[in-house]
Amino acid sequence: MPGVLTPDRTRQDAPAAPSPTGTSLRARTSAMAKEHLRPTTLFLLVGGVVFLLDTAMYNLLVFWSPSQGWGAGLMHGSPLTAKLLTIALASCLTYLGNRLLTFADRPRPDTTRSIMMFILVNLIAAGLQLSCLAFSRYVLGLDSVLADNISGTVIGQVVSTSFRYVTYGRLVFPRR
């Protein structure tokens, strides 16, 4: 249909069909939310479960003694080593959870490359988390249960999890 005649007998062109690139902001936002909502939710679920395990293991190693109960644990004098051990175990569980749940819809990557990238990303993330704990312990001089859990577990976890979320989807489990 080339055009429409108006009451004053002039020709008016019919409105053009919307182009796919000219979609509304609302439609683009909705599409992006649909694309990212499921993986983000699963990533946070896996991370939440592993976070609880990491926190429990760290507190047992640093603040619980089998003979004396709560106070100074077996690794109270070595909090960074204790945190490194718990991060290593948590990382293994995180890889499995994210491979099987969060990024299950993506093609299986080359296992060697995927694991090497996962190790690299987690070494960097562990460094971020350990630096939060080290700053609290050795710069601020705070070594209580509350201080360790706020700096190493909460703040460190937020920083390292944000880094992991961005890098896992791009480097460890790419779309291809």
Z-matrix of the N, CA and C atoms (Angstrom, degrees):
N
C 1 1.437
C 2 1.526 1 108.20
N 3 1.340 2 116.34 1 110.46
C 4 1.455 3 119.53 2 -173.52
C 5 1.507 4 113.99 3 -70.28
N 6 1.323 5 120.23 4 -30.23
C 7 1.459 6 121.95 5 -178.74
C 8 1.508 7 110.35 6 178.47
N 9 1.316 8 116.90 7 177.40
C 10 1.459 9 123.52 8 -177.56
C 11 1.526 10 108.18 9 -126.14
N 12 1.359 11 116.60 10 139.80
C 13 1.464 12 119.93 11 176.44
C 14 1.511 13 109.77 12 -83.53
N 15 1.319 14 116.99 13 132.50
C 16 1.463 15 122.04 14 177.67
C 17 1.524 16 108.51 15 -88.01
N 18 1.365 17 119.18 16 169.37
C 19 1.464 18 121.05 17 -179.47
C 20 1.535 19 113.61 18 -56.45
N 21 1.307 20 119.11 19 -28.89
C 22 1.463 21 119.61 20 179.46
C 23 1.528 22 111.70 21 -89.54
N 24 1.349 23 116.66 22 16.47
C 25 1.456 24 126.04 23 172.64
C 26 1.537 25 113.19 24 68.73
N 27 1.359 26 118.29 25 23.42
C 28 1.461 27 120.08 26 173.49
C 29 1.518 28 108.37 27 -99.00
N 30 1.279 29 115.21 28 152.83
C 31 1.463 30 120.14 29 -177.34
C 32 1.532 31 109.69 30 -87.92
N 33 1.354 32 116.86 31 132.49
C 34 1.463 33 122.55 32 177.89
C 35 1.521 34 106.55 33 -120.78
N 36 1.316 35 116.72 34 128.93
C 37 1.464 36 120.29 35 179.75
C 38 1.515 37 110.66 36 -68.12
N 39 1.341 38 114.63 37 144.16
C 40 1.467 39 120.45 38 177.53
C 41 1.519 40 109.04 39 -68.41
N 42 1.320 41 116.61 40 148.04
C 43 1.466 42 118.28 41 -179.98
C 44 1.526 43 110.45 42 -63.44
N 45 1.295 44 115.12 43 140.91
C 46 1.470 45 121.03 44 179.93
C 47 1.518 46 109.77 45 -73.14
N 48 1.329 47 115.08 46 147.69
C 49 1.473 48 119.98 47 176.42
C 50 1.518 49 108.33 48 -68.42
N 51 1.333 50 116.71 49 142.76
C 52 1.471 51 118.19 50 -179.86
C 53 1.529 52 110.66 51 -63.69
N 54 1.297 53 115.30 52 139.81
C 55 1.460 54 119.23 53 178.96
C 56 1.521 55 109.48 54 -83.00
N 57 1.328 56 116.92 55 153.48
C 58 1.467 57 118.83 56 -178.98
C 59 1.524 58 112.92 57 -61.95
N 60 1.327 59 116.66 58 -29.39
C 61 1.461 60 118.25 59 179.22
C 62 1.519 61 111.50 60 -81.26
N 63 1.332 62 117.38 61 -13.02
C 64 1.445 63 120.84 62 -178.94
C 65 1.523 64 112.70 63 -95.75
N 66 1.313 65 117.85 64 26.90
C 67 1.464 66 120.32 65 179.89
C 68 1.517 67 109.83 66 -68.10
N 69 1.297 68 114.88 67 155.98
C 70 1.463 69 120.25 68 -175.83
C 71 1.527 70 111.35 69 -70.90
N 72 1.297 71 114.06 70 161.03
C 73 1.460 72 120.53 71 177.96
C 74 1.527 73 110.16 72 -61.17
N 75 1.314 74 115.61 73 -39.11
C 76 1.467 75 120.24 74 179.79
C 77 1.536 76 111.09 75 -62.68
N 78 1.323 77 117.46 76 -42.46
C 79 1.464 78 121.18 77 179.73
C 80 1.527 79 110.99 78 -66.82
N 81 1.336 80 115.99 79 -41.32
C 82 1.473 81 119.39 80 178.41
C 83 1.525 82 110.95 81 -65.67
N 84 1.332 83 116.70 82 -41.17
C 85 1.464 84 120.84 83 178.59
C 86 1.517 85 110.74 84 -64.08
N 87 1.314 86 116.46 85 -42.54
C 88 1.470 87 121.06 86 178.49
C 89 1.525 88 111.07 87 -63.01
N 90 1.324 89 116.96 88 -43.08
C 91 1.466 90 120.52 89 179.14
C 92 1.523 91 110.96 90 -64.82
N 93 1.329 92 116.55 91 -40.32
C 94 1.458 93 119.76 92 179.36
C 95 1.527 94 110.61 93 -67.09
N 96 1.313 95 117.40 94 -39.41
C 97 1.466 96 121.02 95 178.47
C 98 1.523 97 110.42 96 -63.68
N 99 1.334 98 116.89 97 -43.01
C 100 1.467 99 120.04 98 178.34
C 101 1.521 100 111.51 99 -62.37
N 102 1.337 101 115.94 100 -38.41
C 103 1.463 102 120.51 101 -179.03
C 104 1.526 103 112.22 102 -69.78
N 105 1.330 104 117.56 103 -36.97
C 106 1.465 105 121.02 104 -172.73
C 107 1.522 106 115.41 105 -102.94
N 108 1.320 107 118.86 106 -14.31
C 109 1.462 108 120.97 107 -175.09
C 110 1.524 109 112.10 108 -64.24
N 111 1.315 110 117.82 109 -49.98
C 112 1.461 111 121.18 110 -178.08
C 113 1.535 112 111.94 111 -62.62
N 114 1.357 113 118.65 112 -53.84
C 115 1.465 114 117.22 113 -179.48
C 116 1.525 115 113.71 114 -62.56
N 117 1.332 116 116.87 115 -35.99
C 118 1.461 117 119.46 116 179.13
C 119 1.525 118 110.37 117 -65.87
N 120 1.327 119 116.46 118 -43.00
C 121 1.467 120 120.41 119 178.76
C 122 1.522 121 110.98 120 -62.69
N 123 1.331 122 116.82 121 -45.58
C 124 1.468 123 119.78 122 179.25
C 125 1.526 124 111.70 123 -65.71
N 126 1.333 125 116.81 124 -39.37
C 127 1.460 126 120.83 125 178.00
C 128 1.522 127 110.24 126 -60.38
N 129 1.331 128 116.54 127 -44.23
C 130 1.462 129 120.48 128 179.65
C 131 1.524 130 111.65 129 -69.42
N 132 1.327 131 118.03 130 -34.08
C 133 1.462 132 121.29 131 176.77
C 134 1.530 133 110.97 132 -65.34
N 135 1.321 134 116.41 133 -49.76
C 136 1.471 135 120.38 134 177.02
C 137 1.524 136 109.49 135 -59.39
N 138 1.321 137 116.25 136 -47.55
C 139 1.460 138 120.41 137 179.94
C 140 1.515 139 112.84 138 -61.93
N 141 1.327 140 117.22 139 -37.38
C 142 1.461 141 120.88 140 179.48
C 143 1.518 142 112.59 141 -64.51
N 144 1.329 143 116.02 142 -44.63
C 145 1.464 144 120.02 143 178.45
C 146 1.525 145 110.47 144 -63.56
N 147 1.322 146 116.39 145 -45.93
C 148 1.461 147 120.28 146 -179.71
C 149 1.528 148 110.59 147 -68.05
N 150 1.320 149 117.62 148 -34.56
C 151 1.469 150 121.88 149 175.94
C 152 1.529 151 110.42 150 -58.79
N 153 1.326 152 117.12 151 -45.97
C 154 1.467 153 120.47 152 179.07
C 155 1.526 154 111.45 153 -62.37
N 156 1.321 155 116.62 154 -41.79
C 157 1.470 156 119.91 155 177.29
C 158 1.523 157 111.52 156 -64.69
N 159 1.320 158 116.93 157 -44.05
C 160 1.463 159 121.87 158 179.13
C 161 1.528 160 110.68 159 -60.40
N 162 1.314 161 116.52 160 -45.57
C 163 1.467 162 121.44 161 -179.90
C 164 1.525 163 111.05 162 -62.76
N 165 1.315 164 116.43 163 -46.18
C 166 1.468 165 120.33 164 -179.97
C 167 1.531 166 111.08 165 -62.41
N 168 1.329 167 116.86 166 -46.30
C 169 1.471 168 120.02 167 -179.37
C 170 1.522 169 111.51 168 -62.78
N 171 1.349 170 116.91 169 -44.07
C 172 1.463 171 120.25 170 -179.36
C 173 1.528 172 110.61 171 -61.66
N 174 1.317 173 116.39 172 -47.16
C 175 1.469 174 119.59 173 -178.84
C 176 1.522 175 111.88 174 -64.31
N 177 1.311 176 118.15 175 -36.28
C 178 1.467 177 120.07 176 176.25
C 179 1.526 178 111.56 177 -66.15
N 180 1.321 179 116.73 178 -43.15
C 181 1.467 180 119.77 179 -179.32
C 182 1.537 181 112.38 180 -67.74
N 183 1.313 182 117.86 181 -40.21
C 184 1.470 183 121.23 182 -172.23
C 185 1.527 184 113.54 183 -93.48
N 186 1.321 185 117.75 184 -32.19
C 187 1.464 186 118.87 185 -171.63
C 188 1.524 187 115.42 186 -119.82
N 189 1.318 188 118.64 187 3.92
C 190 1.462 189 120.25 188 -179.82
C 191 1.520 190 110.51 189 -126.57
N 192 1.311 191 115.38 190 129.12
C 193 1.463 192 121.65 191 178.03
C 194 1.531 193 107.66 192 -112.62
N 195 1.339 194 117.35 193 131.86
C 196 1.462 195 119.24 194 -179.90
C 197 1.533 196 113.29 195 -58.02
N 198 1.331 197 116.93 196 -30.43
C 199 1.465 198 119.40 197 -177.56
C 200 1.526 199 113.34 198 -91.99
N 201 1.337 200 117.81 199 -28.67
C 202 1.461 201 120.42 200 -174.46
C 203 1.525 202 114.06 201 -114.95
N 204 1.298 203 119.06 202 -4.42
C 205 1.464 204 121.70 203 -178.83
C 206 1.517 205 111.36 204 78.85
N 207 1.347 206 116.04 205 -146.91
C 208 1.457 207 120.64 206 -175.94
C 209 1.512 208 111.93 207 -76.77
N 210 1.304 209 115.77 208 144.49
C 211 1.457 210 123.44 209 -179.48
C 212 1.515 211 107.91 210 149.77
N 213 1.322 212 115.15 211 -109.85
C 214 1.461 213 120.25 212 176.91
C 215 1.523 214 108.00 213 -101.67
N 216 1.324 215 116.49 214 116.08
C 217 1.454 216 121.59 215 -177.81
C 218 1.518 217 112.74 216 -85.38
N 219 1.324 218 114.65 217 -174.82
C 220 1.459 219 121.12 218 -177.19
C 221 1.528 220 112.37 219 -61.57
N 222 1.318 221 117.81 220 -31.32
C 223 1.462 222 120.56 221 -177.28
C 224 1.533 223 112.08 222 -116.12
N 225 1.339 224 117.53 223 28.51
C 226 1.470 225 120.83 224 -178.60
C 227 1.520 226 111.64 225 -59.71
N 228 1.301 227 117.11 226 -35.60
C 229 1.464 228 121.26 227 179.93
C 230 1.523 229 113.39 228 -81.20
N 231 1.319 230 117.80 229 -6.56
C 232 1.472 231 122.13 230 -179.11
C 233 1.531 232 110.79 231 -130.82
N 234 1.322 233 117.69 232 61.32
C 235 1.466 234 119.33 233 -175.25
C 236 1.527 235 113.93 234 -65.28
N 237 1.335 236 117.29 235 -33.14
C 238 1.459 237 119.16 236 -179.96
C 239 1.525 238 111.28 237 -69.18
N 240 1.324 239 116.70 238 -38.26
C 241 1.463 240 120.22 239 176.50
C 242 1.521 241 110.30 240 -65.54
N 243 1.323 242 116.88 241 -42.38
C 244 1.465 243 120.89 242 177.84
C 245 1.526 244 110.50 243 -61.74
N 246 1.319 245 116.82 244 -43.24
C 247 1.462 246 120.63 245 -179.89
C 248 1.521 247 110.61 246 -66.66
N 249 1.308 248 116.90 247 -38.42
C 250 1.461 249 120.63 248 177.67
C 251 1.529 250 111.27 249 -62.62
N 252 1.321 251 117.44 250 -40.81
C 253 1.472 252 121.28 251 176.89
C 254 1.529 253 111.29 252 -63.38
N 255 1.322 254 116.27 253 -44.66
C 256 1.467 255 118.63 254 -178.90
C 257 1.526 256 111.49 255 -69.73
N 258 1.323 257 117.31 256 -34.92
C 259 1.470 258 120.71 257 176.70
C 260 1.526 259 109.94 258 -65.49
N 261 1.325 260 117.55 259 -40.75
C 262 1.474 261 120.56 260 179.93
C 263 1.525 262 110.80 261 -61.02
N 264 1.323 263 117.31 262 -46.95
C 265 1.459 264 120.11 263 178.74
C 266 1.528 265 110.87 264 -66.41
N 267 1.313 266 116.76 265 -43.15
C 268 1.467 267 120.73 266 179.30
C 269 1.527 268 111.13 267 -62.22
N 270 1.325 269 117.03 268 -35.92
C 271 1.465 270 120.86 269 179.50
C 272 1.525 271 111.90 270 -64.27
N 273 1.310 272 117.00 271 -40.49
C 274 1.477 273 120.48 272 177.31
C 275 1.530 274 110.44 273 -61.55
N 276 1.310 275 116.48 274 -44.44
C 277 1.466 276 120.80 275 179.28
C 278 1.532 277 110.92 276 -67.44
N 279 1.318 278 116.64 277 -36.54
C 280 1.463 279 121.15 278 178.76
C 281 1.522 280 110.91 279 -65.09
N 282 1.331 281 116.80 280 -42.27
C 283 1.468 282 119.79 281 179.01
C 284 1.525 283 110.22 282 -58.58
N 285 1.319 284 116.31 283 -49.21
C 286 1.464 285 119.90 284 -179.42
C 287 1.527 286 111.59 285 -61.53
N 288 1.316 287 117.20 286 -46.61
C 289 1.462 288 120.80 287 -179.40
C 290 1.514 289 112.95 288 -62.33
N 291 1.327 290 116.66 289 -43.03
C 292 1.462 291 119.39 290 -179.44
C 293 1.522 292 112.39 291 -73.53
N 294 1.329 293 117.17 292 -35.98
C 295 1.472 294 119.66 293 178.11
C 296 1.529 295 110.36 294 -66.67
N 297 1.330 296 116.90 295 -41.68
C 298 1.464 297 121.28 296 -174.46
C 299 1.532 298 113.43 297 -86.19
N 300 1.334 299 118.45 298 -24.47
C 301 1.469 300 120.65 299 -177.04
C 302 1.530 301 113.23 300 -116.28
N 303 1.313 302 116.62 301 -66.42
C 304 1.462 303 121.17 302 -171.92
C 305 1.524 304 112.89 303 -60.16
N 306 1.327 305 116.95 304 -48.05
C 307 1.460 306 121.48 305 -175.81
C 308 1.525 307 111.80 306 -112.82
N 309 1.315 308 117.04 307 29.84
C 310 1.469 309 121.91 308 -178.62
C 311 1.524 310 111.96 309 -65.13
N 312 1.332 311 117.85 310 -27.33
C 313 1.461 312 121.03 311 -178.28
C 314 1.526 313 113.03 312 -77.89
N 315 1.304 314 117.43 313 -9.19
C 316 1.463 315 120.65 314 -178.81
C 317 1.519 316 109.90 315 -90.06
N 318 1.320 317 116.58 316 153.26
C 319 1.463 318 118.64 317 -179.61
C 320 1.522 319 111.02 318 -61.89
N 321 1.315 320 114.65 319 147.25
C 322 1.471 321 119.10 320 178.61
C 323 1.522 322 108.59 321 -64.97
N 324 1.314 323 116.18 322 119.97
C 325 1.467 324 118.48 323 179.61
C 326 1.518 325 110.50 324 -77.39
N 327 1.314 326 114.27 325 169.38
C 328 1.452 327 119.57 326 172.29
C 329 1.524 328 106.49 327 -57.94
N 330 1.325 329 116.50 328 119.15
C 331 1.462 330 120.92 329 -172.08
C 332 1.524 331 112.43 330 -59.11
N 333 1.320 332 117.86 331 -42.79
C 334 1.463 333 120.27 332 -178.79
C 335 1.523 334 110.52 333 -63.25
N 336 1.336 335 116.69 334 -47.57
C 337 1.461 336 120.21 335 179.40
C 338 1.523 337 110.64 336 -62.96
N 339 1.325 338 116.74 337 -44.34
C 340 1.462 339 121.50 338 -178.76
C 341 1.523 340 111.10 339 -60.71
N 342 1.310 341 116.86 340 -45.62
C 343 1.466 342 120.56 341 -179.21
C 344 1.533 343 110.77 342 -67.54
N 345 1.327 344 117.24 343 -39.87
C 346 1.466 345 119.62 344 178.89
C 347 1.538 346 111.06 345 -64.45
N 348 1.327 347 116.53 346 -42.08
C 349 1.466 348 119.48 347 177.64
C 350 1.530 349 110.22 348 -66.70
N 351 1.335 350 116.57 349 -38.32
C 352 1.458 351 120.67 350 177.95
C 353 1.526 352 110.29 351 -61.65
N 354 1.322 353 117.14 352 -44.09
C 355 1.467 354 121.25 353 179.01
C 356 1.527 355 110.22 354 -62.53
N 357 1.333 356 116.90 355 -45.17
C 358 1.459 357 120.46 356 -179.81
C 359 1.536 358 111.17 357 -61.56
N 360 1.327 359 116.41 358 -48.01
C 361 1.468 360 120.57 359 179.66
C 362 1.528 361 109.92 360 -60.33
N 363 1.334 362 117.13 361 -42.93
C 364 1.459 363 119.69 362 -177.99
C 365 1.516 364 113.36 363 -72.42
N 366 1.320 365 118.38 364 -28.85
C 367 1.467 366 119.86 365 173.78
C 368 1.534 367 110.19 366 -64.80
N 369 1.327 368 115.76 367 -42.92
C 370 1.463 369 119.23 368 177.82
C 371 1.529 370 110.27 369 -65.41
N 372 1.342 371 116.39 370 -45.10
C 373 1.472 372 120.65 371 179.67
C 374 1.529 373 111.00 372 -63.11
N 375 1.337 374 116.87 373 -39.75
C 376 1.467 375 120.52 374 177.81
C 377 1.528 376 110.22 375 -63.64
N 378 1.326 377 116.73 376 -39.08
C 379 1.457 378 120.48 377 176.56
C 380 1.523 379 111.87 378 -61.37
N 381 1.325 380 116.45 379 -40.39
C 382 1.468 381 120.32 380 177.08
C 383 1.530 382 110.77 381 -62.69
N 384 1.337 383 115.80 382 -45.55
C 385 1.473 384 120.56 383 -177.96
C 386 1.532 385 111.07 384 -68.26
N 387 1.319 386 116.78 385 -43.22
C 388 1.467 387 120.29 386 179.56
C 389 1.529 388 111.56 387 -65.44
N 390 1.328 389 117.12 388 -33.81
C 391 1.468 390 118.95 389 179.72
C 392 1.529 391 110.79 390 -66.63
N 393 1.328 392 117.51 391 -32.94
C 394 1.477 393 119.77 392 175.94
C 395 1.533 394 110.60 393 -65.29
N 396 1.332 395 116.21 394 -44.46
C 397 1.464 396 120.96 395 178.83
C 398 1.533 397 110.74 396 -66.50
N 399 1.328 398 116.87 397 -44.55
C 400 1.467 399 120.71 398 -179.55
C 401 1.526 400 111.09 399 -62.41
N 402 1.322 401 117.58 400 -40.91
C 403 1.463 402 120.70 401 178.58
C 404 1.521 403 110.48 402 -60.35
N 405 1.318 404 116.71 403 -44.97
C 406 1.462 405 120.70 404 179.86
C 407 1.528 406 111.58 405 -64.71
N 408 1.338 407 116.05 406 -45.66
C 409 1.470 408 120.86 407 -176.42
C 410 1.523 409 112.45 408 -71.39
N 411 1.352 410 116.45 409 -50.58
C 412 1.461 411 119.84 410 -167.23
C 413 1.530 412 114.57 411 -100.04
N 414 1.312 413 118.31 412 -20.47
C 415 1.468 414 119.74 413 177.37
C 416 1.528 415 109.65 414 -97.68
N 417 1.336 416 115.74 415 -47.42
C 418 1.463 417 119.06 416 -179.00
C 419 1.526 418 113.15 417 -87.04
N 420 1.332 419 117.23 418 -15.66
C 421 1.463 420 121.17 419 178.97
C 422 1.527 421 114.43 420 73.51
N 423 1.314 422 117.34 421 23.86
C 424 1.465 423 121.40 422 -179.12
C 425 1.530 424 109.72 423 -97.25
N 426 1.352 425 117.05 424 125.02
C 427 1.466 426 118.81 425 -178.46
C 428 1.528 427 113.20 426 -135.48
N 429 1.309 428 116.54 427 23.39
C 430 1.467 429 119.74 428 178.93
C 431 1.530 430 109.98 429 -82.03
N 432 1.318 431 115.46 430 167.67
C 433 1.461 432 121.14 431 176.83
C 434 1.527 433 109.31 432 -57.98
N 435 1.324 434 117.13 433 -46.09
C 436 1.454 435 121.53 434 -178.89
C 437 1.533 436 111.67 435 -62.57
N 438 1.331 437 116.76 436 -46.23
C 439 1.467 438 120.59 437 -178.72
C 440 1.526 439 111.34 438 -63.06
N 441 1.332 440 116.80 439 -45.02
C 442 1.468 441 120.11 440 179.08
C 443 1.524 442 111.40 441 -63.01
N 444 1.317 443 116.84 442 -41.19
C 445 1.462 444 119.50 443 -178.48
C 446 1.528 445 112.30 444 -71.67
N 447 1.317 446 117.61 445 -34.02
C 448 1.464 447 119.27 446 177.26
C 449 1.525 448 110.46 447 -71.45
N 450 1.324 449 116.92 448 -48.50
C 451 1.468 450 119.35 449 -175.00
C 452 1.524 451 113.07 450 -76.32
N 453 1.316 452 117.08 451 -50.52
C 454 1.462 453 119.99 452 -174.98
C 455 1.504 454 114.41 453 -83.04
N 456 1.325 455 116.23 454 -33.27
C 457 1.455 456 118.91 455 -174.79
C 458 1.522 457 111.64 456 -96.34
N 459 1.313 458 118.63 457 -51.35
C 460 1.472 459 119.54 458 -175.89
C 461 1.532 460 111.23 459 -79.46
N 462 1.321 461 117.62 460 -62.12
C 463 1.467 462 120.25 461 -176.89
C 464 1.530 463 110.46 462 -64.64
N 465 1.317 464 116.64 463 -48.09
C 466 1.468 465 120.23 464 179.09
C 467 1.511 466 112.73 465 -59.92
N 468 1.327 467 116.37 466 -38.47
C 469 1.465 468 120.71 467 -179.50
C 470 1.531 469 111.29 468 -69.34
N 471 1.309 470 117.34 469 -40.02
C 472 1.469 471 120.27 470 178.71
C 473 1.532 472 109.93 471 -62.17
N 474 1.323 473 116.27 472 -46.32
C 475 1.468 474 120.62 473 -179.33
C 476 1.531 475 110.42 474 -64.13
N 477 1.327 476 117.36 475 -49.07
C 478 1.465 477 120.12 476 -176.46
C 479 1.527 478 112.00 477 -70.81
N 480 1.316 479 118.65 478 -34.62
C 481 1.463 480 120.99 479 179.18
C 482 1.524 481 110.88 480 -68.51
N 483 1.303 482 117.13 481 -39.68
C 484 1.470 483 119.83 482 176.64
C 485 1.521 484 110.31 483 -61.13
N 486 1.309 485 116.41 484 -44.73
C 487 1.468 486 121.06 485 177.29
C 488 1.527 487 110.80 486 -61.70
N 489 1.330 488 117.39 487 -44.73
C 490 1.468 489 121.10 488 -179.50
C 491 1.525 490 112.22 489 -62.90
N 492 1.321 491 117.04 490 -43.03
C 493 1.467 492 119.70 491 -177.31
C 494 1.530 493 110.98 492 -59.06
N 495 1.314 494 115.72 493 -44.99
C 496 1.459 495 119.53 494 -178.89
C 497 1.528 496 110.76 495 -67.41
N 498 1.304 497 117.67 496 -42.93
C 499 1.469 498 119.97 497 -174.25
C 500 1.531 499 113.84 498 -81.79
N 501 1.323 500 119.34 499 -31.59
C 502 1.465 501 119.89 500 178.97
C 503 1.521 502 111.04 501 -59.62
N 504 1.321 503 116.88 502 -48.13
C 505 1.458 504 120.85 503 -177.34
C 506 1.519 505 113.37 504 -66.56
N 507 1.315 506 117.15 505 -26.13
C 508 1.467 507 120.49 506 -177.98
C 509 1.525 508 113.24 507 -96.20
N 510 1.316 509 117.02 508 -38.40
C 511 1.468 510 119.54 509 -172.90
C 512 1.528 511 115.01 510 -107.91
N 513 1.322 512 117.11 511 -39.15
C 514 1.459 513 119.80 512 -173.49
C 515 1.528 514 111.52 513 -88.12
N 516 1.330 515 116.60 514 -44.62
C 517 1.472 516 121.59 515 -178.78
C 518 1.522 517 110.04 516 -124.24
N 519 1.338 518 118.30 517 65.03
C 520 1.478 519 120.70 518 -175.84
C 521 1.525 520 112.10 519 -68.58
N 522 1.334 521 115.80 520 158.14
C 523 1.474 522 121.29 521 179.73
C 524 1.514 523 112.37 522 -72.53
N 525 1.303 524 118.44 523 -38.41
C 526 1.478 525 125.80 524 -176.18
C 527 1.485 526 110.98 525 62.59
